Amino acid sequence: MTEQGGGRALRPTAGQMLTLRIADEVARLKAKPEWSSASRLSESLVKDAALNILLMVLKRGARLAEHRTKGPIALQVVSGAVRFAAGGRSATLEAGALAALDREVVHELEALEESVVILTTAIG
């Protein structure tokens, strides 16, 4: 089964497959009027009781302040470069890089250039 995001988080039906084109979702986010004045925009691509897959577009200098999550996370850089800090360490992640954290680890992010990231959070 193929579905399009169209501005809402989708949930695969039991036994089915959900597909999205990340480039199309990025273009749709950047086409929003808010993109001209916001430092970042995000939208859940897939969300259900156990999983949240969040697409985020960030302008250079955009930050996510220190925070923690209740579930483990994976951060994948689709394009650009970000500084990701967690657990007393900091790393520059470029397109194609992936970082993962356990639950409750304090972390923060800064876009070093315009960037697109996918943040996957296991919920619960």
Backbone as XML, in Angstrom:
<?xml version="1.0"?>
<chain id="A" units="angstrom">
  <residue number="1" name="MET">
    <atom name="N" x="0.843" y="-1.174" z="0.000"/>
    <atom name="CA" x="0.000" y="0.000" z="0.000"/>
    <atom name="C" x="0.884" y="1.230" z="0.000"/>
  </residue>
  <residue number="2" name="THR">
    <atom name="N" x="0.620" y="2.169" z="-0.861"/>
    <atom name="CA" x="1.347" y="3.417" z="-0.913"/>
    <atom name="C" x="0.396" y="4.540" z="-0.555"/>
  </residue>
  <residue number="3" name="GLU">
    <atom name="N" x="0.834" y="5.400" z="0.350"/>
    <atom name="CA" x="0.022" y="6.547" z="0.737"/>
    <atom name="C" x="0.893" y="7.776" z="0.701"/>
  </residue>
  <residue number="4" name="GLN">
    <atom name="N" x="0.294" y="8.921" z="0.555"/>
    <atom name="CA" x="1.035" y="10.177" z="0.574"/>
    <atom name="C" x="0.723" y="10.904" z="1.858"/>
  </residue>
  <residue number="5" name="GLY">
    <atom name="N" x="1.734" y="11.629" z="2.380"/>
    <atom name="CA" x="1.587" y="12.351" z="3.638"/>
    <atom name="C" x="0.523" y="13.417" z="3.590"/>
  </residue>
  <residue number="6" name="GLY">
    <atom name="N" x="0.638" y="14.335" z="2.635"/>
    <atom name="CA" x="-0.369" y="15.371" z="2.474"/>
    <atom name="C" x="-0.644" y="16.172" z="3.728"/>
  </residue>
  <residue number="7" name="GLY">
    <atom name="N" x="0.352" y="16.317" z="4.620"/>
    <atom name="CA" x="0.172" y="17.173" z="5.769"/>
    <atom name="C" x="-0.342" y="16.482" z="7.011"/>
  </residue>
  <residue number="8" name="ARG">
    <atom name="N" x="-0.394" y="15.174" z="7.019"/>
    <atom name="CA" x="-0.857" y="14.504" z="8.216"/>
    <atom name="C" x="0.017" y="13.281" z="8.469"/>
  </residue>
  <residue number="9" name="ALA">
    <atom name="N" x="0.204" y="12.982" z="9.721"/>
    <atom name="CA" x="0.965" y="11.786" z="10.071"/>
    <atom name="C" x="0.148" y="10.565" z="9.709"/>
  </residue>
  <residue number="10" name="LEU">
    <atom name="N" x="0.804" y="9.609" z="9.122"/>
    <atom name="CA" x="0.128" y="8.402" z="8.694"/>
    <atom name="C" x="0.508" y="7.230" z="9.568"/>
  </residue>
  <residue number="11" name="ARG">
    <atom name="N" x="-0.302" y="6.220" z="9.521"/>
    <atom name="CA" x="-0.040" y="5.007" z="10.271"/>
    <atom name="C" x="-0.278" y="3.826" z="9.347"/>
  </residue>
  <residue number="12" name="PRO">
    <atom name="N" x="0.742" y="2.976" z="9.175"/>
    <atom name="CA" x="0.508" y="1.808" z="8.326"/>
    <atom name="C" x="-0.584" y="0.923" z="8.921"/>
  </residue>
  <residue number="13" name="THR">
    <atom name="N" x="-1.450" y="0.433" z="8.081"/>
    <atom name="CA" x="-2.487" y="-0.495" z="8.506"/>
    <atom name="C" x="-1.830" y="-1.845" z="8.794"/>
  </residue>
  <residue number="14" name="ALA">
    <atom name="N" x="-2.342" y="-2.566" z="9.763"/>
    <atom name="CA" x="-1.784" y="-3.876" z="10.129"/>
    <atom name="C" x="-1.570" y="-4.728" z="8.881"/>
  </residue>
  <residue number="15" name="GLY">
    <atom name="N" x="-0.352" y="-5.232" z="8.740"/>
    <atom name="CA" x="-0.027" y="-6.096" z="7.620"/>
    <atom name="C" x="0.250" y="-5.373" z="6.315"/>
  </residue>
  <residue number="16" name="GLN">
    <atom name="N" x="0.221" y="-4.054" z="6.330"/>
    <atom name="CA" x="0.427" y="-3.273" z="5.113"/>
    <atom name="C" x="1.748" y="-2.492" z="5.191"/>
  </residue>
  <residue number="17" name="MET">
    <atom name="N" x="2.118" y="-1.894" z="4.069"/>
    <atom name="CA" x="3.332" y="-1.100" z="3.991"/>
    <atom name="C" x="2.974" y="0.335" z="3.631"/>
  </residue>
  <residue number="18" name="LEU">
    <atom name="N" x="3.673" y="1.263" z="4.240"/>
    <atom name="CA" x="3.491" y="2.682" z="3.970"/>
    <atom name="C" x="4.754" y="3.190" z="3.306"/>
  </residue>
  <residue number="19" name="THR">
    <atom name="N" x="4.619" y="3.925" z="2.220"/>
    <atom name="CA" x="5.789" y="4.512" z="1.572"/>
    <atom name="C" x="5.585" y="6.005" z="1.388"/>
  </residue>
  <residue number="20" name="LEU">
    <atom name="N" x="6.666" y="6.738" z="1.533"/>
    <atom name="CA" x="6.668" y="8.186" z="1.346"/>
    <atom name="C" x="7.933" y="8.567" z="0.592"/>
  </residue>
  <residue number="21" name="ARG">
    <atom name="N" x="7.891" y="9.636" z="-0.165"/>
    <atom name="CA" x="9.087" y="10.182" z="-0.798"/>
    <atom name="C" x="9.555" y="11.353" z="0.059"/>
  </residue>
  <residue number="22" name="ILE">
    <atom name="N" x="10.713" y="11.179" z="0.686"/>
    <atom name="CA" x="11.230" y="12.202" z="1.593"/>
    <atom name="C" x="11.414" y="13.531" z="0.862"/>
  </residue>
  <residue number="23" name="ALA">
    <atom name="N" x="11.946" y="13.501" z="-0.352"/>
    <atom name="CA" x="12.161" y="14.746" z="-1.107"/>
    <atom name="C" x="10.848" y="15.504" z="-1.307"/>
  </residue>
  <residue number="24" name="ASP">
    <atom name="N" x="9.760" y="14.786" z="-1.573"/>
    <atom name="CA" x="8.455" y="15.440" z="-1.741"/>
    <atom name="C" x="7.980" y="16.053" z="-0.432"/>
  </residue>
  <residue number="25" name="GLU">
    <atom name="N" x="8.183" y="15.347" z="0.674"/>
    <atom name="CA" x="7.759" y="15.864" z="1.979"/>
    <atom name="C" x="8.581" y="17.092" z="2.371"/>
  </residue>
  <residue number="26" name="VAL">
    <atom name="N" x="9.885" y="17.083" z="2.058"/>
    <atom name="CA" x="10.739" y="18.252" z="2.332"/>
    <atom name="C" x="10.260" y="19.436" z="1.509"/>
  </residue>
  <residue number="27" name="ALA">
    <atom name="N" x="9.998" y="19.224" z="0.228"/>
    <atom name="CA" x="9.531" y="20.303" z="-0.649"/>
    <atom name="C" x="8.212" y="20.880" z="-0.133"/>
  </residue>
  <residue number="28" name="ARG">
    <atom name="N" x="7.328" y="20.014" z="0.334"/>
    <atom name="CA" x="6.040" y="20.478" z="0.854"/>
    <atom name="C" x="6.221" y="21.330" z="2.101"/>
  </residue>
  <residue number="29" name="LEU">
    <atom name="N" x="7.134" y="20.907" z="3.001"/>
    <atom name="CA" x="7.389" y="21.693" z="4.207"/>
    <atom name="C" x="7.975" y="23.061" z="3.847"/>
  </residue>
  <residue number="30" name="LYS">
    <atom name="N" x="8.935" y="23.070" z="2.923"/>
    <atom name="CA" x="9.586" y="24.328" z="2.540"/>
    <atom name="C" x="8.659" y="25.242" z="1.752"/>
  </residue>
  <residue number="31" name="ALA">
    <atom name="N" x="7.590" y="24.716" z="1.193"/>
    <atom name="CA" x="6.620" y="25.521" z="0.452"/>
    <atom name="C" x="5.640" y="26.235" z="1.380"/>
  </residue>
  <residue number="32" name="LYS">
    <atom name="N" x="5.627" y="25.855" z="2.652"/>
    <atom name="CA" x="4.723" y="26.500" z="3.602"/>
    <atom name="C" x="5.164" y="27.945" z="3.835"/>
  </residue>
  <residue number="33" name="PRO">
    <atom name="N" x="4.217" y="28.870" z="3.966"/>
    <atom name="CA" x="4.565" y="30.269" z="4.209"/>
    <atom name="C" x="5.427" y="30.463" z="5.460"/>
  </residue>
  <residue number="34" name="GLU">
    <atom name="N" x="5.246" y="29.634" z="6.458"/>
    <atom name="CA" x="6.002" y="29.755" z="7.712"/>
    <atom name="C" x="7.508" y="29.576" z="7.506"/>
  </residue>
  <residue number="35" name="TRP">
    <atom name="N" x="7.902" y="28.858" z="6.452"/>
    <atom name="CA" x="9.321" y="28.582" z="6.225"/>
    <atom name="C" x="10.119" y="29.867" z="6.013"/>
  </residue>
  <residue number="36" name="SER">
    <atom name="N" x="9.489" y="30.899" z="5.477"/>
    <atom name="CA" x="10.222" y="32.145" z="5.228"/>
    <atom name="C" x="10.636" y="32.841" z="6.522"/>
  </residue>
  <residue number="37" name="SER">
    <atom name="N" x="9.906" y="32.637" z="7.605"/>
    <atom name="CA" x="10.230" y="33.324" z="8.853"/>
    <atom name="C" x="10.678" y="32.397" z="9.983"/>
  </residue>
  <residue number="38" name="ALA">
    <atom name="N" x="10.451" y="31.114" z="9.847"/>
    <atom name="CA" x="10.803" y="30.169" z="10.911"/>
    <atom name="C" x="12.244" y="29.692" z="10.747"/>
  </residue>
  <residue number="39" name="SER">
    <atom name="N" x="12.856" y="29.304" z="11.862"/>
    <atom name="CA" x="14.203" y="28.741" z="11.787"/>
    <atom name="C" x="14.144" y="27.242" z="11.528"/>
  </residue>
  <residue number="40" name="ARG">
    <atom name="N" x="12.986" y="26.634" z="11.816"/>
    <atom name="CA" x="12.811" y="25.211" z="11.551"/>
    <atom name="C" x="11.322" y="24.891" z="11.444"/>
  </residue>
  <residue number="41" name="LEU">
    <atom name="N" x="11.037" y="23.845" z="10.698"/>
    <atom name="CA" x="9.683" y="23.306" z="10.598"/>
    <atom name="C" x="9.791" y="21.795" z="10.704"/>
  </residue>
  <residue number="42" name="SER">
    <atom name="N" x="8.780" y="21.186" z="11.263"/>
    <atom name="CA" x="8.796" y="19.731" z="11.371"/>
    <atom name="C" x="7.387" y="19.189" z="11.250"/>
  </residue>
  <residue number="43" name="GLU">
    <atom name="N" x="7.339" y="17.907" z="10.918"/>
    <atom name="CA" x="6.052" y="17.241" z="10.809"/>
    <atom name="C" x="6.255" y="15.740" z="10.996"/>
  </residue>
  <residue number="44" name="SER">
    <atom name="N" x="5.377" y="15.132" z="11.742"/>
    <atom name="CA" x="5.420" y="13.681" z="11.896"/>
    <atom name="C" x="4.973" y="13.039" z="10.591"/>
  </residue>
  <residue number="45" name="LEU">
    <atom name="N" x="5.813" y="12.165" z="10.063"/>
    <atom name="CA" x="5.463" y="11.429" z="8.855"/>
    <atom name="C" x="4.672" y="10.185" z="9.212"/>
  </residue>
  <residue number="46" name="VAL">
    <atom name="N" x="5.089" y="9.532" z="10.285"/>
    <atom name="CA" x="4.413" y="8.339" z="10.784"/>
    <atom name="C" x="4.304" y="8.488" z="12.293"/>
  </residue>
  <residue number="47" name="LYS">
    <atom name="N" x="3.134" y="8.236" z="12.817"/>
    <atom name="CA" x="2.958" y="8.338" z="14.264"/>
    <atom name="C" x="1.881" y="7.372" z="14.708"/>
  </residue>
  <residue number="48" name="ASP">
    <atom name="N" x="2.237" y="6.571" z="15.680"/>
    <atom name="CA" x="1.244" y="5.711" z="16.313"/>
    <atom name="C" x="1.644" y="5.550" z="17.773"/>
  </residue>
  <residue number="49" name="ALA">
    <atom name="N" x="1.073" y="4.604" z="18.452"/>
    <atom name="CA" x="1.312" y="4.462" z="19.888"/>
    <atom name="C" x="2.743" y="4.079" z="20.224"/>
  </residue>
  <residue number="50" name="ALA">
    <atom name="N" x="3.479" y="3.488" z="19.283"/>
    <atom name="CA" x="4.825" y="2.995" z="19.592"/>
    <atom name="C" x="5.945" y="3.704" z="18.846"/>
  </residue>
  <residue number="51" name="LEU">
    <atom name="N" x="5.621" y="4.508" z="17.841"/>
    <atom name="CA" x="6.646" y="5.047" z="16.958"/>
    <atom name="C" x="6.272" y="6.426" z="16.455"/>
  </residue>
  <residue number="52" name="ASN">
    <atom name="N" x="7.254" y="7.318" z="16.416"/>
    <atom name="CA" x="7.073" y="8.623" z="15.794"/>
    <atom name="C" x="8.263" y="8.864" z="14.880"/>
  </residue>
  <residue number="53" name="ILE">
    <atom name="N" x="7.998" y="9.102" z="13.598"/>
    <atom name="CA" x="9.040" y="9.445" z="12.636"/>
    <atom name="C" x="8.789" y="10.884" z="12.227"/>
  </residue>
  <residue number="54" name="LEU">
    <atom name="N" x="9.704" y="11.758" z="12.642"/>
    <atom name="CA" x="9.552" y="13.196" z="12.468"/>
    <atom name="C" x="10.525" y="13.694" z="11.417"/>
  </residue>
  <residue number="55" name="LEU">
    <atom name="N" x="10.031" y="14.413" z="10.432"/>
    <atom name="CA" x="10.859" y="15.061" z="9.429"/>
    <atom name="C" x="11.046" y="16.509" z="9.859"/>
  </residue>
  <residue number="56" name="MET">
    <atom name="N" x="12.289" y="16.968" z="9.854"/>
    <atom name="CA" x="12.564" y="18.335" z="10.289"/>
    <atom name="C" x="13.473" y="19.027" z="9.280"/>
  </residue>
  <residue number="57" name="VAL">
    <atom name="N" x="13.085" y="20.233" z="8.867"/>
    <atom name="CA" x="13.933" y="21.076" z="8.027"/>
    <atom name="C" x="14.410" y="22.230" z="8.903"/>
  </residue>
  <residue number="58" name="LEU">
    <atom name="N" x="15.706" y="22.499" z="8.835"/>
    <atom name="CA" x="16.313" y="23.510" z="9.706"/>
    <atom name="C" x="17.148" y="24.478" z="8.885"/>
  </residue>
  <residue number="59" name="LYS">
    <atom name="N" x="17.020" y="25.742" z="9.188"/>
    <atom name="CA" x="17.898" y="26.737" z="8.583"/>
    <atom name="C" x="19.200" y="26.786" z="9.379"/>
  </residue>
  <residue number="60" name="ARG">
    <atom name="N" x="20.241" y="27.274" z="8.744"/>
    <atom name="CA" x="21.524" y="27.403" z="9.430"/>
    <atom name="C" x="21.329" y="28.180" z="10.735"/>
  </residue>
  <residue number="61" name="GLY">
    <atom name="N" x="21.881" y="27.644" z="11.817"/>
    <atom name="CA" x="21.779" y="28.279" z="13.123"/>
    <atom name="C" x="20.587" y="27.854" z="13.942"/>
  </residue>
  <residue number="62" name="ALA">
    <atom name="N" x="19.642" y="27.140" z="13.337"/>
    <atom name="CA" x="18.474" y="26.663" z="14.089"/>
    <atom name="C" x="18.943" y="25.715" z="15.190"/>
  </residue>
  <residue number="63" name="ARG">
    <atom name="N" x="18.293" y="25.801" z="16.338"/>
    <atom name="CA" x="18.680" y="24.981" z="17.491"/>
    <atom name="C" x="17.482" y="24.272" z="18.095"/>
  </residue>
  <residue number="64" name="LEU">
    <atom name="N" x="17.770" y="23.119" z="18.638"/>
    <atom name="CA" x="16.840" y="22.445" z="19.537"/>
    <atom name="C" x="17.563" y="22.438" z="20.870"/>
  </residue>
  <residue number="65" name="ALA">
    <atom name="N" x="17.022" y="23.125" z="21.844"/>
    <atom name="CA" x="17.654" y="23.246" z="23.158"/>
    <atom name="C" x="17.729" y="21.883" z="23.840"/>
  </residue>
  <residue number="66" name="GLU">
    <atom name="N" x="18.577" y="21.810" z="24.849"/>
    <atom name="CA" x="18.714" y="20.569" z="25.616"/>
    <atom name="C" x="17.350" y="20.047" z="26.047"/>
  </residue>
  <residue number="67" name="HIS">
    <atom name="N" x="17.161" y="18.763" z="25.828"/>
    <atom name="CA" x="15.924" y="18.096" z="26.250"/>
    <atom name="C" x="16.195" y="16.604" z="26.315"/>
  </residue>
  <residue number="68" name="ARG">
    <atom name="N" x="15.234" y="15.856" z="26.748"/>
    <atom name="CA" x="15.337" y="14.395" z="26.798"/>
    <atom name="C" x="14.028" y="13.806" z="26.315"/>
  </residue>
  <residue number="69" name="THR">
    <atom name="N" x="14.077" y="12.549" z="25.922"/>
    <atom name="CA" x="12.879" y="11.871" z="25.440"/>
    <atom name="C" x="12.616" y="10.627" z="26.283"/>
  </residue>
  <residue number="70" name="LYS">
    <atom name="N" x="11.366" y="10.238" z="26.340"/>
    <atom name="CA" x="10.982" y="9.067" z="27.141"/>
    <atom name="C" x="11.389" y="7.762" z="26.480"/>
  </residue>
  <residue number="71" name="GLY">
    <atom name="N" x="11.596" y="7.793" z="25.165"/>
    <atom name="CA" x="11.988" y="6.581" z="24.442"/>
    <atom name="C" x="13.311" y="6.781" z="23.740"/>
  </residue>
  <residue number="72" name="PRO">
    <atom name="N" x="13.928" y="5.694" z="23.299"/>
    <atom name="CA" x="15.172" y="5.801" z="22.535"/>
    <atom name="C" x="14.916" y="6.520" z="21.210"/>
  </residue>
  <residue number="73" name="ILE">
    <atom name="N" x="15.958" y="7.152" z="20.675"/>
    <atom name="CA" x="15.828" y="7.895" z="19.421"/>
    <atom name="C" x="16.942" y="7.526" z="18.451"/>
  </residue>
  <residue number="74" name="ALA">
    <atom name="N" x="16.663" y="7.778" z="17.175"/>
    <atom name="CA" x="17.677" y="7.710" z="16.125"/>
    <atom name="C" x="17.532" y="8.980" z="15.302"/>
  </residue>
  <residue number="75" name="LEU">
    <atom name="N" x="18.647" y="9.644" z="15.035"/>
    <atom name="CA" x="18.675" y="10.866" z="14.242"/>
    <atom name="C" x="19.451" y="10.592" z="12.971"/>
  </residue>
  <residue number="76" name="GLN">
    <atom name="N" x="18.807" y="10.760" z="11.830"/>
    <atom name="CA" x="19.454" y="10.550" z="10.539"/>
    <atom name="C" x="19.518" y="11.883" z="9.806"/>
  </residue>
  <residue number="77" name="VAL">
    <atom name="N" x="20.705" y="12.246" z="9.334"/>
    <atom name="CA" x="20.867" y="13.475" z="8.575"/>
    <atom name="C" x="20.685" y="13.149" z="7.097"/>
  </residue>
  <residue number="78" name="VAL">
    <atom name="N" x="19.670" y="13.741" z="6.497"/>
    <atom name="CA" x="19.359" y="13.519" z="5.083"/>
    <atom name="C" x="20.195" y="14.441" z="4.212"/>
  </residue>
  <residue number="79" name="SER">
    <atom name="N" x="20.304" y="15.721" z="4.628"/>
    <atom name="CA" x="21.125" y="16.685" z="3.899"/>
    <atom name="C" x="21.632" y="17.732" z="4.876"/>
  </residue>
  <residue number="80" name="GLY">
    <atom name="N" x="22.716" y="18.399" z="4.515"/>
    <atom name="CA" x="23.285" y="19.430" z="5.367"/>
    <atom name="C" x="24.209" y="18.844" z="6.416"/>
  </residue>
  <residue number="81" name="ALA">
    <atom name="N" x="24.350" y="19.601" z="7.506"/>
    <atom name="CA" x="25.218" y="19.187" z="8.614"/>
    <atom name="C" x="24.677" y="19.776" z="9.905"/>
  </residue>
  <residue number="82" name="VAL">
    <atom name="N" x="24.738" y="18.988" z="10.973"/>
    <atom name="CA" x="24.279" y="19.422" z="12.289"/>
    <atom name="C" x="25.325" y="19.073" z="13.338"/>
  </residue>
  <residue number="83" name="ARG">
    <atom name="N" x="25.301" y="19.829" z="14.421"/>
    <atom name="CA" x="26.092" y="19.471" z="15.596"/>
    <atom name="C" x="25.105" y="18.837" z="16.563"/>
  </residue>
  <residue number="84" name="PHE">
    <atom name="N" x="25.402" y="17.617" z="16.973"/>
    <atom name="CA" x="24.533" y="16.864" z="17.877"/>
    <atom name="C" x="25.335" y="16.581" z="19.134"/>
  </residue>
  <residue number="85" name="ALA">
    <atom name="N" x="24.818" y="17.010" z="20.266"/>
    <atom name="CA" x="25.518" y="16.814" z="21.540"/>
    <atom name="C" x="24.642" y="16.002" z="22.472"/>
  </residue>
  <residue number="86" name="ALA">
    <atom name="N" x="25.279" y="15.036" z="23.151"/>
    <atom name="CA" x="24.556" y="14.182" z="24.089"/>
    <atom name="C" x="25.561" y="13.506" z="25.004"/>
  </residue>
  <residue number="87" name="GLY">
    <atom name="N" x="25.167" y="13.336" z="26.252"/>
    <atom name="CA" x="25.994" y="12.586" z="27.183"/>
    <atom name="C" x="27.403" y="13.128" z="27.324"/>
  </residue>
  <residue number="88" name="GLY">
    <atom name="N" x="27.570" y="14.444" z="27.246"/>
    <atom name="CA" x="28.886" y="15.047" z="27.407"/>
    <atom name="C" x="29.760" y="14.988" z="26.161"/>
  </residue>
  <residue number="89" name="ARG">
    <atom name="N" x="29.217" y="14.493" z="25.054"/>
    <atom name="CA" x="29.965" y="14.423" z="23.801"/>
    <atom name="C" x="29.237" y="15.225" z="22.737"/>
  </residue>
  <residue number="90" name="SER">
    <atom name="N" x="30.002" y="15.676" z="21.742"/>
    <atom name="CA" x="29.436" y="16.419" z="20.630"/>
    <atom name="C" x="30.021" y="15.872" z="19.337"/>
  </residue>
  <residue number="91" name="ALA">
    <atom name="N" x="29.199" y="15.800" z="18.297"/>
    <atom name="CA" x="29.666" y="15.310" z="17.007"/>
    <atom name="C" x="29.030" y="16.123" z="15.895"/>
  </residue>
  <residue number="92" name="THR">
    <atom name="N" x="29.793" y="16.326" z="14.836"/>
    <atom name="CA" x="29.244" y="16.919" z="13.623"/>
    <atom name="C" x="28.756" y="15.771" z="12.756"/>
  </residue>
  <residue number="93" name="LEU">
    <atom name="N" x="27.480" y="15.816" z="12.406"/>
    <atom name="CA" x="26.861" y="14.782" z="11.586"/>
    <atom name="C" x="26.497" y="15.392" z="10.243"/>
  </residue>
  <residue number="94" name="GLU">
    <atom name="N" x="26.942" y="14.764" z="9.173"/>
    <atom name="CA" x="26.642" y="15.233" z="7.830"/>
    <atom name="C" x="25.693" y="14.268" z="7.143"/>
  </residue>
  <residue number="95" name="ALA">
    <atom name="N" x="25.260" y="14.628" z="5.932"/>
    <atom name="CA" x="24.328" y="13.786" z="5.174"/>
    <atom name="C" x="24.798" y="12.340" z="5.164"/>
  </residue>
  <residue number="96" name="GLY">
    <atom name="N" x="23.883" y="11.447" z="5.480"/>
    <atom name="CA" x="24.184" y="10.026" z="5.517"/>
    <atom name="C" x="24.543" y="9.515" z="6.897"/>
  </residue>
  <residue number="97" name="ALA">
    <atom name="N" x="24.766" y="10.417" z="7.859"/>
    <atom name="CA" x="25.140" y="10.004" z="9.220"/>
    <atom name="C" x="23.902" y="9.662" z="10.035"/>
  </residue>
  <residue number="98" name="LEU">
    <atom name="N" x="24.123" y="8.788" z="11.014"/>
    <atom name="CA" x="23.063" y="8.364" z="11.919"/>
    <atom name="C" x="23.621" y="8.342" z="13.332"/>
  </residue>
  <residue number="99" name="ALA">
    <atom name="N" x="22.852" y="8.871" z="14.271"/>
    <atom name="CA" x="23.213" y="8.808" z="15.693"/>
    <atom name="C" x="22.026" y="8.233" z="16.435"/>
  </residue>
  <residue number="100" name="ALA">
    <atom name="N" x="22.306" y="7.486" z="17.497"/>
    <atom name="CA" x="21.237" y="6.878" z="18.284"/>
    <atom name="C" x="21.500" y="7.102" z="19.762"/>
  </residue>
  <residue number="101" name="LEU">
    <atom name="N" x="20.425" y="7.269" z="20.515"/>
    <atom name="CA" x="20.510" y="7.479" z="21.958"/>
    <atom name="C" x="19.487" y="6.615" z="22.677"/>
  </residue>
  <residue number="102" name="ASP">
    <atom name="N" x="19.832" y="6.249" z="23.884"/>
    <atom name="CA" x="18.886" y="5.560" z="24.743"/>
    <atom name="C" x="17.899" y="6.591" z="25.301"/>
  </residue>
  <residue number="103" name="ARG">
    <atom name="N" x="16.869" y="6.144" z="25.899"/>
    <atom name="CA" x="15.866" y="7.029" z="26.513"/>
    <atom name="C" x="16.502" y="7.878" z="27.616"/>
  </residue>
  <residue number="104" name="GLU">
    <atom name="N" x="15.912" y="9.035" z="27.845"/>
    <atom name="CA" x="16.270" y="9.928" z="28.950"/>
    <atom name="C" x="17.687" y="10.511" z="28.891"/>
  </residue>
  <residue number="105" name="VAL">
    <atom name="N" x="18.355" y="10.424" z="27.740"/>
    <atom name="CA" x="19.674" y="11.040" z="27.595"/>
    <atom name="C" x="19.471" y="12.487" z="27.146"/>
  </residue>
  <residue number="106" name="VAL">
    <atom name="N" x="20.015" y="13.433" z="27.900"/>
    <atom name="CA" x="19.898" y="14.848" z="27.551"/>
    <atom name="C" x="20.687" y="15.094" z="26.264"/>
  </residue>
  <residue number="107" name="HIS">
    <atom name="N" x="20.051" y="15.772" z="25.311"/>
    <atom name="CA" x="20.702" y="16.042" z="24.036"/>
    <atom name="C" x="20.236" y="17.368" z="23.451"/>
  </residue>
  <residue number="108" name="GLU">
    <atom name="N" x="21.018" y="17.879" z="22.502"/>
    <atom name="CA" x="20.673" y="19.115" z="21.810"/>
    <atom name="C" x="21.213" y="19.053" z="20.391"/>
  </residue>
  <residue number="109" name="LEU">
    <atom name="N" x="20.714" y="19.947" z="19.538"/>
    <atom name="CA" x="21.080" y="19.937" z="18.131"/>
    <atom name="C" x="21.191" y="21.366" z="17.624"/>
  </residue>
  <residue number="110" name="GLU">
    <atom name="N" x="22.146" y="21.602" z="16.727"/>
    <atom name="CA" x="22.287" y="22.896" z="16.045"/>
    <atom name="C" x="22.587" y="22.631" z="14.581"/>
  </residue>
  <residue number="111" name="ALA">
    <atom name="N" x="21.868" y="23.314" z="13.695"/>
    <atom name="CA" x="22.114" y="23.178" z="12.258"/>
    <atom name="C" x="23.318" y="24.043" z="11.885"/>
  </residue>
  <residue number="112" name="LEU">
    <atom name="N" x="24.342" y="23.423" z="11.333"/>
    <atom name="CA" x="25.539" y="24.152" z="10.906"/>
    <atom name="C" x="25.358" y="24.744" z="9.518"/>
  </residue>
  <residue number="113" name="GLU">
    <atom name="N" x="24.380" y="24.242" z="8.799"/>
    <atom name="CA" x="23.962" y="24.752" z="7.497"/>
    <atom name="C" x="22.521" y="24.310" z="7.317"/>
  </residue>
  <residue number="114" name="GLU">
    <atom name="N" x="21.860" y="24.795" z="6.274"/>
    <atom name="CA" x="20.488" y="24.337" z="6.070"/>
    <atom name="C" x="20.507" y="22.813" z="5.993"/>
  </residue>
  <residue number="115" name="SER">
    <atom name="N" x="19.628" y="22.177" z="6.757"/>
    <atom name="CA" x="19.687" y="20.729" z="6.910"/>
    <atom name="C" x="18.298" y="20.106" z="6.951"/>
  </residue>
  <residue number="116" name="VAL">
    <atom name="N" x="18.267" y="18.832" z="6.618"/>
    <atom name="CA" x="17.067" y="18.016" z="6.743"/>
    <atom name="C" x="17.451" y="16.802" z="7.575"/>
  </residue>
  <residue number="117" name="VAL">
    <atom name="N" x="16.674" y="16.540" z="8.622"/>
    <atom name="CA" x="16.922" y="15.375" z="9.470"/>
    <atom name="C" x="15.630" y="14.600" z="9.670"/>
  </residue>
  <residue number="118" name="ILE">
    <atom name="N" x="15.797" y="13.320" z="9.933"/>
    <atom name="CA" x="14.672" y="12.468" z="10.304"/>
    <atom name="C" x="14.957" y="11.969" z="11.714"/>
  </residue>
  <residue number="119" name="LEU">
    <atom name="N" x="14.033" y="12.236" z="12.608"/>
    <atom name="CA" x="14.151" y="11.816" z="13.998"/>
    <atom name="C" x="13.121" y="10.717" z="14.261"/>
  </residue>
  <residue number="120" name="THR">
    <atom name="N" x="13.611" y="9.552" z="14.623"/>
    <atom name="CA" x="12.738" y="8.421" z="14.926"/>
    <atom name="C" x="12.754" y="8.201" z="16.438"/>
  </residue>
  <residue number="121" name="THR">
    <atom name="N" x="11.579" y="8.207" z="17.027"/>
    <atom name="CA" x="11.452" y="8.023" z="18.479"/>
    <atom name="C" x="10.565" y="6.819" z="18.758"/>
  </residue>
  <residue number="122" name="ALA">
    <atom name="N" x="11.087" y="5.919" z="19.562"/>
    <atom name="CA" x="10.267" y="4.813" z="20.054"/>
    <atom name="C" x="9.500" y="5.351" z="21.256"/>
  </residue>
  <residue number="123" name="ILE">
    <atom name="N" x="8.205" y="5.189" z="21.256"/>
    <atom name="CA" x="7.356" y="5.735" z="22.307"/>
    <atom name="C" x="6.976" y="4.621" z="23.264"/>
  </residue>
  <residue number="124" name="GLY">
    <atom name="N" x="7.123" y="4.909" z="24.541"/>
    <atom name="CA" x="6.685" y="3.953" z="25.546"/>
    <atom name="C" x="7.659" y="2.895" z="25.910"/>
  </residue>
</chain>
